[in-house]
Structure formats: C-alpha cells, structure tokens
Amino acid sequence: MSVVLITGCSTGIGLRTAVAFARAGDTVVATMRNTAKADGLHKAAADAGVEVEVLALDVTSDASARSAVTDVLGRHGRIDVLVNNAGVGLSGPVEDFPEDQARAAMETNFWGPVRLARLVLPAMRAQGSGVIVNISSITGRLPAVPCYAFDAAGKHAIGALSESLAAEVAPFGIRVLCVEPGYYDTALSDTVDTLVGQINPSSAYADVNRFMLDFSKNALVNGGDPADVAEAVVAAVADAASPLHVHVGADADAFLELWSQTGTFETFVPAANALLVSEGDQPD
C-alpha cells in the first residue's frame, strides 16, 4: 500500500485520480485550495466504496505546501507518490494578455509542481523510492497555436522539468512521469465559456482568439471520460517500465500525427475538429 498525495482534487482528473488510487488500495491524501469544495470528491469516493483524506493545499503558497507535506509525513511517515495535478487554463494573445494573470497561471502550472517536488524529494530519497507524476497535456508535445502561448509554455516547461528531474533522481530509486492527455470532458469547458465572454471585441486578435476557443470547446465537449486518465496514471505508477512521457487518449497520438501531416494551425485545427467528432475517433 502506498501513500499518495494529489493536488487539485476538487473536480475533474484530480478527483478521479484520487478515487482510482483509493480503489487500488492506496492511502490517498487528496488536496485542494478550498476544502469546502470537497463534496464532489466525497460523493465519488462513497459511490466507489473507498475513503480518501482531504487536506487544504494551495500550490502557489510555500507555507501551505510545506504544511501539507509536513502533515502527511507526520501522520503516515512517508509519501510514495506525488501527483501534481493542480492547474489552470488560460487563453489570450500575447500582446493583450494581462501580465499578472499570465504570471499567476505559471505560478500554479509550473512553480506549483516544482514547489511540491522539492518538498517531497528529501523523504523519497531517504526511503529510496518514490514516483512523481506531473499531469501535463498533449499541448506540451505540439507546437503552440495562437492565443495559447502561456498555456503551452507551462505545459512545455513541465515536460522539460520532468525530463531533467527524472535524470537527477533516478539514482535514488525515484521515478518521474509526465502524463499528457488529449482532450477530456472536464470543468475546463466552463472556463472556455468564461474566456469567450472576456474577449475584447476591439482587440486586433479577437477573431483568432474566438476561433481557437471554439476549437477548444469542441475538443473538450467531445472529449473522453477523465476517469480514463486517472486509470492511466495509476497504471503508469505501478509499471516500473513505463516511459517518462505517457500519452493518454486516442486523440493525443492522433494530434501528433495530424500535426506532422498539416504543419500549420490553419490546416491543423479544421482537421482536428473533424477528427474529434468522427465516429470511432473519440478519446478512449
């Protein structure tokens, strides 16, 4: 039985990953910024006949992250698996996008995983084992498209971080995984609706921003079940031979192949839209 610490568990992939590890018999500490939003997790766990611990953790706060890790180590004596799942979605042109929002997103999407990895590594090195899972996206393997510069930058950065970290910690018996799902039907689809409403119609980039957000919305609502990502995470953690980069979903590999065939976002996006809604090509 492993002790598993997961960030961003109030909804979506994080919630389902917490339940999946618990179903596998592990001790799960599911964290989120606001534990008042844990009702969905508690219901999902009860429906699955398992228990998960809920703990407050804001990945952008040194004090919050340190307190959570100290709490888990104090109560359980070890952390075998860290799943860095907490993240925020954002979209907008580089020229227009508010710098404070871009920095805040990177603080969550990149520095959050760095912060947590640094905190759990001493214990993992001492026990001679551990797995750090960084939940990224297939976006981190594709060239960045318009209006997703900051989102893609975070995903590409997580991929590079995972590769470097893996080489550093392998001598201590610690593995690093970078899980890169395609599109899945999560609460991000609601975020897209919000972003569409925030488009400045006077912006020189309004049309391309709306075009890309429409693509994202289509991809998300036609996406697969986030539970599939959770099961892939559990399986990769259990498999000592798992590759560092773990692609999840039929669309993930299909998008990589599609980009090699198209080469520009103007041709890639329509082809990707057609792929998403065609029968038999839904992410699995």
Secondary structure as UniProt FT lines:
FT   STRAND          3..6
FT   HELIX           12..23
FT   TURN            24..25
FT   STRAND          27..32
FT   HELIX           35..37
FT   HELIX           39..48
FT   STRAND          53..56
FT   TURN            59..60
FT   HELIX           62..76
FT   STRAND          81..84
FT   TURN            94..96
FT   HELIX           99..106
FT   HELIX           107..111
FT   HELIX           112..127
FT   STRAND          130..135
FT   HELIX           138..141
FT   TURN            146..147
FT   HELIX           149..169
FT   HELIX           170..172
FT   STRAND          174..181
FT   HELIX           188..197
FT   TURN            201..202
FT   TURN            204..205
FT   HELIX           206..221
FT   HELIX           226..238
FT   TURN            240..241
FT   STRAND          245..248
FT   HELIX           250..262
FT   HELIX           265..277
FT   TURN            279..280
//
